[in-house]
């Protein structure tokens, strides 16, 4: 994998070099072509010399240059010398003294090819029966004369281009290998890290400074997240297995009782025994019905499959009616239960039926898992009360009204607080096993399904405080 990435990187570098080479060649050829086009020659010394004939008048041996032509020469810092067919001077303007007054053909060729006058280039042209020489100073045009064999030149140029291209490719290979190793080494580590994630091994990759640092950081964050999900999944799997085991046990026990007493009914018992066995069978059947209903409810709540019938509710009136209901119930009318409403009216949007069940579950648990003389106090507040902030400062940051359910019972041990809302979990500080084991989980799910929040506070020795925050 490492060499595969390096080879691809190297191939990309070589392809880029070849493309750049051909693009540069095309641009160079286009540049010289455009430079040699007529439009670019319009202001060159050669063109100026050829076009200067329009300023020259020839009348036999009489030569004249117009005033416009002289101005053109002055602007160019140039001079002119007009010659006849034999090379003798017929006319001059601004020509330096060192120029001869007549030329042999060899001299004309020599003066054209080489710079005889310092910093001055000579350009030749003709009009009618005369020829003329124009010299220009400080021109940027340089004249080089050389001879060559076109076939040899093409061969040399071809070899030069091939050598140049090969050298460029060799340099690209060396540079590509060096930087390819530098760039692909962390990529190899990154690929190995991702492969480890695929194998469910969530080890973090050592992070080094460089262009890939953020990528490594993100992969490590992903590894941490997946590790947390994996542990949570394992925990959920453990809870699920325990839950199935507990359900099987809870269903098996009453079923065994029902079966046993049903068999006893077949053995011609007395009327009193029939009534006794029937009551037991009925009790076990009711318990199984409650267990199945609780399981159905908690599964719907967890899967958000239970429609909520919310309505605007006065929390003071709603809570007062619920406490009165409990005080009138035969199971709790002998218990010590008090209620303190909020000083201000509190209005919330809740499903009254479900919320009543959740709160009653929490109050019932306070009675069930404590002694008979336990005192339970229910209070309503506009916001988390100042008197309880020392117990949990974080709860004071949760907005909205809250209900406080406090008892002076045995309390809940610290190691049980995080698990008390799990299904079938029973704290180690209680010996009571009444109920289906789903009451606290159902209460928590109902409250959270309506946008609320529930928290348990206890030091394990001196009572328990349950804080319910409502979504206003």
N, C-alpha and C positions, 0 to 999 in steps of 0.2 A: 504493500500500500504506500509506504514511504517513497519508494523509487517511482511508483506510478505517478504520484503527485509531482515529484521532482522532474520527471521526463516531460510531463504535460507543461509544466512551467517553462522548462528549457525550450520545448518546441514553440511555445508562445513567443519567447524572446527572439528565437531565430526567425520566426515568421515576421515579427515586427521589424527586425533588421533588414530583411529582404524587401519588405514593403516600403520602408523608409528609403532604402537605397534606390529603388525604382522610382519612387515619387520624387526624390531629389534629382535623379537623372532627367525625368520629364520636365521638372521645373527649370533646370539649368538649360536644357535644349530650348524650351519655350522662351526663356529670358533672352538668349542670344538671338533667337529668331526674331523676336519683337524688336530687339535693339538694332537688328540689321534691316528692318522693314523701312519702306520709304518715309513713313511718318516720323521715324526716329532720326533719319538722315537729313531732315529739312534744315537743320541748323549746323550741320557738320562743316568743317573747313573745305572738304572736297565739293560738297554741294554749293557752298558759297562761291567757290572758284568757278564752277561750271555755270552758275547763274549770273556771274558778273559780266558776261558778254553783253548783256542788254545795256550796260552803262558805257560801252566802248563804241566809238564811231570810227570807221575805217574809210578813208578817202585816198586811195593810192598809198603814197608814203606819209600822208598826214594822219596822225592818230590823235584822238581826243577822248578824254574821260569826262563824263558829265559831273556837274557839281554834286548830284545825289550820290554818284558812285564814289566820289572823293570822301564824302561824309561817311559812307559805309566803310571805307578803308580806315578812316580816322577812328571810327568807333571800334573797329576790330584791331587797332594798333597794327595795321597791315600796310604793305606797299605793293606796287605793281610795276612790272617791267614788260614792255611789248617788244617782240622780236619778229624779224622777217623770216623768209624761208631759209635764209642762209645762217640764221642765228644771230644777226646783228641787231643791236638795240635800235628801236624806232621811237620809243617813248618810255619815260619812267616817272613815277610819282612816289615820293618818300623813300625811294630805294637807297640803301646804304652805299657808301662810296666803294666799299670793298667788292661789290658785285662787278663782274667784268661787263664790258660793253658789247661783247660778242662771245658766242659759245660754239664750241664744237659739239657734235652729237654725243661724244663720250662725256664731255663736261655736263651736258644736260642730264644724262643718265646719272652721273655721279652726284650732281646737286639734288636730284630727286630722291635718290636712295639714301643719302646720308645728310646729316645736319652739318652744313659747312659753316653757317653763321650761328654763333652761340644762341641758344634758346629761341631759334627761329626755324620754322618748318616751311618748305617751299612746295607749292601746289601748281600744276601746269594744266592749261586748257587752251583752246584755240577759237578764233572767230574769222570767218572768211579765209583770207590768205595769210593771216598773221597768227602767231601764238603768243601767249602771255603767261607770265609767272607772277603769282601772288605769294608773298611771304607773310607769315603771321607769327607774332611773338607770344610767348607764354601760353601757347595752346596746350590743351590737355590731350591732344591727339598725338600718339606715338606711332611711328612707322617702323615696321620690322619686315625685312625681306628674307624669305627662306624658301628653299626648294625641298620637295619631298616626292617619294613614290607613293601614290594613293593606295596601292595594294599593301605595301609594307606598313604604311601608317595605319590602315584598318586592322592589320594583324597585330601591330603593337598595341593599339587602343583596345582591341578585344582582349588580349592577354592581360593588359593593365586592369581592365574592368573585372575580369575573372579573379585576378590576384587580389584586387581591392575587396571584392565580394567575399572571397574565401577568408581573408584576414578579418573582415568584419564578423563573419560567422564564427571564426575561431575565438575572437574576443567575446562574442555573445555567449558561446558555450562556456568559457571560463567564468565569465561574470554570472551567467545563469546558474552554473553548478554551485558557485560560492553562495550567492544569495538564495538559490533554491534550497540548499541545505539549511540556511538560516531561517527561511520562511516556513519550510515544511516540517522542521523538527517539532515546533510547538503544535502544529496541526496534527502530527502523528500522536502526540500525547493527548490532544483533544479527542481524536477519533477513538483512542483506547479508552478514554474516560467515558465517552458516550456508549461504547461497547459494554463497559462495565455496568452502566446504568441499565442497559438492555438485559444484562444478566442479573439484574436486581441487586447489584453490589454498589452501594451508594457511598463509595469512598471519594473524598475530595481530591482534586487534582492540584499539585503544587503550582502556585501562581508566580510567574516571573514578569518583570516589567517588560513592556513592549506593546506592539499594536494589537496583540490578542488578549491583553489583560482583562478588558471588559467581557470578552467572550468567556474566558476562564471563570471570571467572577459569576457570570450568569449561569454557567453550567454547574458551578459549585452550589449556587443558590437553588438550582433545580434539584441537585442531588439531596440537599438538606430537606427541601419540600417533599420529595418523593420518599425520603427516609421517614419523615414524620407521617406521611400517608400510609406507608407500609406498616409502621408500628401501630398506627390507629386502626388499620385494617385487621392486623393481628389481634389487637385488643377487642375489636368488634366481633371478630370470629370467635374469640374466647368467650365473650359475653353471650354470643348467639348460641354457642354450644352449651354453655351453662344454662341459658334460658330454655333451650329445648329439653335439656336434662331435667330442669326444675318443673317445666310444664308436664313432662312425662310422669314425673314423680307425683305432682299435685293432682293430675288426672287419674293416675293409677290408684292412689290411696282411696279416694271416694268411690271409684269404680269397684275396688276390691270389697269395700264395705257394703255397697249396694248388692253386689253379687252374693256376698256371704249371707246377708240378712234375707235376701230373696230365697236362697236355698233353705234357710231356716223356716221360712213361711211355707215351704212345701212339706214340712215334717209335722203337720197338724198341730201347730202351737195353740196355746190358750188365747182367749180374746185379749187379755192384757198384753201378752207377748206380741200378738198381731199389731196392736196399737203402738207398742213400743218400737217394733221393727219398722213399721210404716213411717213413724215420725223420723227415725234415723235415716231411712231411705230418702224421705222428702228433704231432710236437711242437707244430705250429701248432694242430692240433685240440684237444690237451690245453689249450693256452693259451686258446683260445676257450671251452672248457668251464669252465675256472677263472674266466674273465672273466664269463661268464653266471651262474655260481653266486654269484660275489661281488656282482654287480648284484642278483640275486634276494635275497640275504641282506641287503644294505644297504637295499633298498627295504622289506623286511619290518620291519627294525629301525626305520627312520624312521617307518613307519606303524603301529607297535606291533601288527603282525600275526603276530609270531613268538612262539609260546607258550614260556615259560621252564620248564625242568625243574630247579627249585631243590632243593638238598639241603644238609643240615648238613655243613660241610666244615672239616677242620683245615687252616688255611692253610699251616702249616709243612710238613705231609706232602704236600699238594697241590703246593706250589711245588717241593719237593725232587724229587718224581717227574717233574715237568715239566722241570727242569734236567737230570736224568739222561737223559730222553728226547732232549733236544737234544744232549747230549754223545755219545750213541750214534748220532746221525744222521750219515750220511756227509757231508752238506752242512755240518755245523757241528762235527764232532768234532775238527777241527784248530784251532778258534777258542779264544780265551782267555775263558772264562766261569766266573764264581764265584758262589757262593750263600751267604748268611749268614742263618740262620733267626732268628726272634724269640726272645728270652730266655724269654718266657712263651707259653703255648699260646694261639693265636688261633682262634676258631671263627666262621665266617661262613656265611650262606645264599646260595649261588651256583649258577648253572647251570655245572657243571664243564666240559662240552664247549665251550660258547661262551667262557667265561672263559679256558680254556687257549688257544683260538685267538687271543683278543685279546692276551694276554701274549706269546705266541710271535710274533705279528705285530710287536709293538713291539721285541722282542729281535732278530728277523730284520732289521728296518729299521736297527738299530744296526750290524749286520754288513754289510748290503748297501751302505749309503751311506758307509762309512768304509774305511780301508785294511785290509789283511789282518791287521795286527798290533794291531788295536784291542782294548782290554780292556773287557769288559762285566761289571759287578758288579750282582747282584740281592740286595736286602736287605729283610727284613720288620721292622716296628716296631709296637708297641702304639698309638703315636700319632706324629704328625709329629716327627722327631728335632730336638733342640735345635741340633745342629750345622748344620742346613740353614735355620734360621730367618732368617739374614742374607740368604739368597737370595730368600726370599719369606715375609714375616711373615704374610701373609694365610692361607697354607696351614695355619699352626699353629692357626687358629681352627676348622678343619674337624674334627669329632670322628671317632673310630673309627680302626681300624688302617689302615696304608698299606704299599705296596710301592714301593721306590725302585729304579729301573733307571738306572744311571749308566754312561757310556762316556767314554773319553778321546780321542774322535775329533775330527772337524773342527768340530763344533758346528752350530748353526742360526742363521742371521742374524736379528737382531731383527725385520726387516720380514716374515720368513717365519713367525714363531711363531704369529701369529693365524690363518694359513691352512693350516698343515701338516696339519690334520685334515680339510680339505676334499677332496672326491673329485677325483682326477686332479691334485691340486696337487703339484708337485715343487719342493723348495727350490732356490734359486739357488746354494747352497753344495755341490751334488752334481752329478756328471756321470752317475751310474748311473740307468738307466731301466728296470731289471728290475721284474718284477711287473706287476700289472694297474692300479696307481695307486689302488686302493681299500682297501689294507691298513690305513692309519692311520684312515681314516674308519670302517671296520668295527670296528676296535679301540675307538675312542671310543664308537660307538653301542652296542656290546655292554656296555661298562662302565657307561654311563649308563642303559641299559635295566634294569640290575640295581641301580639306586640308588646307583651309585658316581660317582666324579669323577676325571678324568685331567687332568694339567697338565704342560706342557713348560717347562723352564727351561734357558736357554743364553745365552751372551754372543756366540755366533757364531764363537768362536775356540778355546775350550778345553773341548770335550766338551759333552755333553747329559745332562740329568737329567730322567727321567720319573717323576712322582709319581702313583700310583694309590691313591685312598682307597676303601676298601670300606665298604659299609653293613653294620654289625654286627647 
